[in-house]
């Protein structure tokens, strides 16, 4: 985002070919698991543009990752409000900045991702405000570490507002793109907002009636498998 790394491929630690060649793992990209049969121990797969096909298994691990949290706030879907989880999300955000016209940005969330992006925005000459609901940034870190990070942000010209709740987003005068973030009873004018307030489990498997679900990471089937 800050143009430190210009080649997208450098952000990929291991390619699918690496896993196939070095680990003998059958990696299938652009393939969706659309069905599950616990009795037959098969997962139904569908590749882009291809027919559905069953894949047998002895043991099944569901590791579908996470999706960004999008709070149900007014205006959350206005053009110019972004979340960041995948490389594609990052590319979309970078295109918006590279297109020009982004002079200010509001980062909502004082966690690792939000602060990393705040630093990248500031490095590109964008005026940045970080808004965190909790009284401290990096709430999972020791306070001493969080304080050092905050000091560095302030030295970079980033405005940090802690203990502030975001109430919504409003469009600019043209009515299309983002113009304001509503937070702490104020209207903060901005060209871009990044919502980085955490993630939730990304899976539709809970709709399967034949499975009972323990907490994430410890799912089991009612058939004892």
QUILINNOR-V372871 format. One record per backbone hydrogen bond with DSSP energy under -1.0 kcal/mol. CO is the residue of the C=O (numbers start at 1). NH is the residue of the N-H. If there is no record, write none. Layout:
BEGIN
{{CO/NH} {CO/NH}}
END
This chain:
BEGIN
{{7/10} {8/11} {9/12} {15/19} {16/20} {17/21} {18/22} {19/25} {25/27} {30/48} {32/46} {35/44} {37/41} {37/42} {41/57} {42/37} {43/55} {44/34} {44/35} {45/53} {46/32} {47/50} {53/45} {55/43} {65/202} {67/200} {71/73} {73/76} {74/169} {75/78} {78/81} {79/178} {80/193} {82/195} {86/90} {87/91} {88/92} {89/93} {90/94} {91/95} {92/96} {93/97} {94/98} {95/99} {97/100} {101/103} {103/127} {104/191} {105/129} {106/194} {107/131} {108/196} {110/138} {111/115} {112/116} {113/117} {114/118} {115/119} {116/120} {117/121} {118/122} {119/123} {121/124} {121/126} {122/125} {127/105} {128/159} {129/107} {130/161} {131/109} {132/163} {132/164} {134/163} {138/141} {142/146} {143/147} {144/148} {145/149} {146/150} {147/151} {148/152} {149/153} {150/154} {151/155} {152/156} {153/158} {154/157} {159/130} {161/132} {165/184} {168/182} {170/179} {170/180} {172/175} {177/172} {179/190} {180/170} {181/188} {182/167} {182/168} {183/186} {186/183} {188/181} {192/106} {193/82} {194/108} {198/69} {200/67} {204/207} {205/208} {208/211} {210/222} {212/220} {215/218} {221/224}}
END
